[in-house]
Amino acid sequence: MARESYEVYYQQNGRWQLHASYEANQREQAIEDAKGIEAKEGFPSRVVRETFSDDTNTSEEVVTWQSAKAKNINDADSMFGEKKAKAPKKKRQPPPPQPARPAPDQPRP
């Protein structure tokens, strides 16, 4: 069974900090709280929906709302560290040519 909650984060000194957690039916309250953080404190803020699955013991986080300052940060996919930018794939080089092998031993004339 999956459980949902909403978490309010703010960014300070380059790091996202958890401010508060809300139940699944309190999304609007979480958004109002996040708006207040940016208005009063001046910090970028986000509301993240967390879905936890008891069956697999895993969670999924999705940014559901972000303040104007948070939109300019452009790190929503890597906020929790699990998604890093992939390095471009290198083209695989063909192996170097092999030196010619001598013919199997043949009787000498």
N, C-alpha and C positions, 0 to 999 in steps of 0.2 A: 504494500500500500504506500502511495506517495503522500508526503506532507509538504505543504507550501507555507512559506513565510516571506515577509518583506523586510529587508534590512536597509537602513539609511547609512550611507557612508559620506564622509567629507575628506577632502585632500588638504593635508597640512605638511609642510616641509617635504614635498615630493612623495608622500606616502598616503595611501587611502586608509582611513581609520573608521572603525565601526562606531556609529553614534547610537543607534537604537534598533531593536527588532520588533516587528509587528506580526500579528496573526494574519492568516490568509484573507480574512474579511476586512482588514484594516488598510488596504492599499492607499486609499485617499488620505488617510491620516498620515501615512508614511510620506506621501508626496508633500503634504502641507508642512510637515516637519523639515523635510529637505529644503523646501523653498525658504523657510525661516532661517536655516543655517546660512544660506548664501546672503540673504537680506540683512541679517543681524551681525553675522561674524565675518562675512566676506569670503568664505571658503567655497570652492566648487563642491557640489554635492550630487549624489546619485541615489536612486532607489533600485535595489537589486532584488529580483524574485528568486528565492532559493527553493528548489524542489528536491526533497530528499526521498530516496527510494529505500524502504526497509528491505525489500527483496534482494537488492544488489549492494546495499550499503554504500551507495554513491549519491552525489548531489550534483545538480546542474544549476549554475548561476546565470541569470540573464538580466541585463540592465533594462529596466522598464521605464525609467524616467531619469533625466539628467538636467541639471541647471545649465544656463547659458555658458558659464565659465567652464563647466565640465565638458561640454560639447567641443570646446576648443582644445582640450587635452588630447583627444584621439587615442586613448589607450583602453577603451572599454573591452576589447577582446583579450587583453593581457592583464587586466586589473588584478586577477587572482594568481597570475603567474603560470597557469597551465598552458596557455597558448602563446607560443613565441613565434616571431616571424621566421619563416622558413628561409634558409639560405638557398640561393639559386642552385639548381642542380648542375653539376659539372658534366660536360660531355665525357663519356668514357673513352679513353684513348685506346686504340687497338694495341695489342701486345707488340713488342719489337720483333722484327723478323728473326727467325732461328737460323743459326749457322747451318750450312749444308752438312749433312751427316755423311760420313764415308760409306761407301757401298759395303754390303756384307762381305766378309772375307771370301775372296775368290782365289782359287788356286793360281799361284804365280806361274808364268811361263818359264 
